[in-house]
Amino acid sequence: MIATIGACQIIFYHESSPVPEPCTIVFLGFGLAGITVLARRRKRG
């Protein structure tokens, strides 16, 4: 996850894009997926 963040930052710095929207969306997706997985594991446990 940390490596992915670094890669996205490097990519967007090279493109000189002020708003890294795709990476932000991807990270929000990963965050939501992680929260749901943790919630399901807690319910099962």
Short mmCIF file of the C-alpha atoms (twelve columns), coordinates in Angstrom:
data_MODEL
# 
_entry.id   MODEL 
# 
loop_
_atom_site.group_PDB 
_atom_site.id 
_atom_site.type_symbol 
_atom_site.label_atom_id 
_atom_site.label_alt_id 
_atom_site.label_comp_id 
_atom_site.label_asym_id 
_atom_site.label_seq_id 
_atom_site.Cartn_x 
_atom_site.Cartn_y 
_atom_site.Cartn_z 
_atom_site.pdbx_PDB_model_num 
ATOM 1  C CA . MET A 1  0.000   0.000   0.000   1 
ATOM 2  C CA . ILE A 2  2.779   2.434   0.937   1 
ATOM 3  C CA . ALA A 3  4.679   1.534   -2.238  1 
ATOM 4  C CA . THR A 4  1.532   2.208   -4.277  1 
ATOM 5  C CA . ILE A 5  1.155   5.652   -2.685  1 
ATOM 6  C CA . GLY A 6  4.786   6.457   -3.492  1 
ATOM 7  C CA . ALA A 7  4.379   5.267   -7.081  1 
ATOM 8  C CA . CYS A 8  1.270   7.396   -7.597  1 
ATOM 9  C CA . GLN A 9  2.960   10.464  -6.113  1 
ATOM 10 C CA . ILE A 10 5.981   9.995   -8.380  1 
ATOM 11 C CA . ILE A 11 3.771   9.485   -11.452 1 
ATOM 12 C CA . PHE A 12 1.718   12.599  -10.762 1 
ATOM 13 C CA . TYR A 13 4.750   14.736  -9.909  1 
ATOM 14 C CA . HIS A 14 6.286   13.781  -13.266 1 
ATOM 15 C CA . GLU A 15 3.038   14.657  -15.040 1 
ATOM 16 C CA . SER A 16 2.880   17.883  -12.960 1 
ATOM 17 C CA . SER A 17 -0.818  17.278  -12.348 1 
ATOM 18 C CA . PRO A 18 -2.179  19.473  -9.523  1 
ATOM 19 C CA . VAL A 19 -5.009  17.076  -8.616  1 
ATOM 20 C CA . PRO A 20 -4.219  13.333  -8.493  1 
ATOM 21 C CA . GLU A 21 -7.841  12.237  -8.850  1 
ATOM 22 C CA . PRO A 22 -7.334  8.634   -10.059 1 
ATOM 23 C CA . CYS A 23 -4.977  7.803   -7.193  1 
ATOM 24 C CA . THR A 24 -7.290  9.435   -4.663  1 
ATOM 25 C CA . ILE A 25 -10.210 7.347   -5.934  1 
ATOM 26 C CA . VAL A 26 -8.091  4.187   -5.841  1 
ATOM 27 C CA . PHE A 27 -6.941  4.873   -2.272  1 
ATOM 28 C CA . LEU A 28 -10.508 5.587   -1.130  1 
ATOM 29 C CA . GLY A 29 -11.539 2.285   -2.714  1 
ATOM 30 C CA . PHE A 30 -8.728  0.430   -0.931  1 
ATOM 31 C CA . GLY A 31 -9.679  2.105   2.352   1 
ATOM 32 C CA . LEU A 32 -13.350 1.183   2.038   1 
ATOM 33 C CA . ALA A 33 -12.457 -2.382  1.034   1 
ATOM 34 C CA . GLY A 34 -10.137 -2.691  4.035   1 
ATOM 35 C CA . ILE A 35 -12.794 -1.373  6.419   1 
ATOM 36 C CA . THR A 36 -15.425 -3.800  5.081   1 
ATOM 37 C CA . VAL A 37 -13.007 -6.748  5.285   1 
ATOM 38 C CA . LEU A 38 -12.111 -5.885  8.886   1 
ATOM 39 C CA . ALA A 39 -15.793 -5.481  9.782   1 
ATOM 40 C CA . ARG A 40 -16.649 -8.877  8.268   1 
ATOM 41 C CA . ARG A 41 -13.776 -10.562 10.110  1 
ATOM 42 C CA . ARG A 42 -14.921 -9.050  13.404  1 
ATOM 43 C CA . LYS A 43 -18.511 -10.226 12.839  1 
ATOM 44 C CA . ARG A 44 -17.359 -13.770 11.998  1 
ATOM 45 C CA . GLY A 45 -14.943 -13.869 14.922  1 
# 
